[in-house]
Structure formats: C-alpha cells, structure tokens
C-alpha cells in the first residue's frame, strides 16, 4: 500500500514537472522582431522604426532584417560572423551584437549597430 502511494505521488509530480516544462518552453517562443534598413540621406542607410531613422537599435530576438537600402549589406557579428544581405532580401539574426555596413561603403556613411537580445 505504501509503495503504491509513493509511486502514485511520484508519477503525479513527474507529470506536473513535464507539463510545466512544456508550458515554459511555449512562453519562450516569440515572434521574430522585424528590422528594416532603408536608404535615407544624409548617412545613406538607417534603421527605419515607425517612421523614425536610427543608427542604433535594440530588439528582442530573433530578428528578421530586411534590406531596403540601395546596395547589399555586410552584417558582422553574432555567432556566425558575417552575413550578406542583398537588396530586397531578408536574413534572420539570433542573439548578439551586429555591425551593419553597405558593401563598398563610403567613409562618411553610417555604421549601424543592432543588438538582438
């Protein structure tokens, strides 16, 4: 009788732990943040956030970066080093700090900084 009670309690606690783990994993999944780089003078390229142009941006990750600039972008940082993002294309970025420049960029153009948390 004691063994049956201990077994029942152990199974109940185990199933609650498993259910709690699945629920917390479901809470951790988020919709990727949308990040857009656009052409805008002066400075050539900027992050566009609700009609405001920014050189630095922090978002909750993962992030999907869309290139609406006039040329390809070099995205340096994060776990994988360097990404290339062609005009009109998207790249998904995981947690990390990224430095974004235009390919063949002039010295007076903006260097964008993106932090994906």
N, C-alpha and C positions, 0 to 999 in steps of 0.2 A: 504494500500500500504506500509506504513512504517513497519507495523508488518510483512508483507510478506518478506520485505527486511532484517529485523533483523533476522527472522527465517532462511532465506537462508544463511546469513553470519554465524550465529551460527552453522548451520549444516556443512558448509564448514570447519570452524575452528575445529570443533569437529572431523570430519573425518580426517583432517590432523594430529591432535594430536594422534589419534588412529593409523594411518599409521606410524607415526614417532616412536611411542612406539614399534610397531611390528618390525620395521627396527632396532631399537637399541637393542632389545632383540635378534634378529638374529645375530647381530655383537658380542654379548657377548658369544654366544656358541662357544666353541673351541674344537679342537680335544684333547683328553687326552694326556698328556705327558707320554712318555714311560720311565720307570726307571727300570734298571736291576741290581740285586745284584748277584755277581759271587764269586766263590771260587778262591782265589789267595793268595799265601804266599809271604811275611810274613803278618800277620794280619788276616788271614783266609778269611774274606769276605770284599768285596768292592763294591762300585757303579762302573759300567763299562760305561764310556761315551766316545764314539768314540775311543775306544782302550786305554783310559787313566783311571787309577784307582784312585778313590777319596773316602775320608771318609765323606765329607760333600757335599751336593748338594742342589741347589735351582731350582725349576721348576715352571712354570705356571700351575695351576691346572685346572681340576682334573688330577690326576696322576694314571697310572696303573703300579704297582710294580710287576715285575716278579722275582721269586726266582729261581736262577740257582746255588745256594750255595749247600753245601753237606748235609745240615740239615734244619729243619723248622726254620723260623724266628719269633721272637716276635717283633711286631711293636706297640710301645706305643706312644700315643699322639692323636692329633686331637680331634674331637667332641665325638668319641665313645670309647675312652680309649685304649683298647688293641685289636689287630688283630693277628691272627696266619696265617702264610703263609707257606704252605707245599712246599717241593721241586717240581719244575716244574709247580707250580700254580701261579695265579695272584690274586692280591687284588687291588681294586680301592680305592684311598685315596682322600679325599676332602681337602679343605684349612686347614692348620695347621702345627704344628711342630711335627716331629716324631723322635723317638729314636729307632733304629733297632739293635737288637742283635740276635745271634743264640741261639736256645734253648739249655741249658746245656753248655753255652759258657765258655771257659777258661778265666781266668783273664787277660791274655795278648792278647786276640783277640780284634779286632776293635769294637768300638761302632759307628755305622753310624748315621749321623744326616741329616734328609731330611726336607726341608722347602718347602711346597706347597703353592704358593701364589694364 
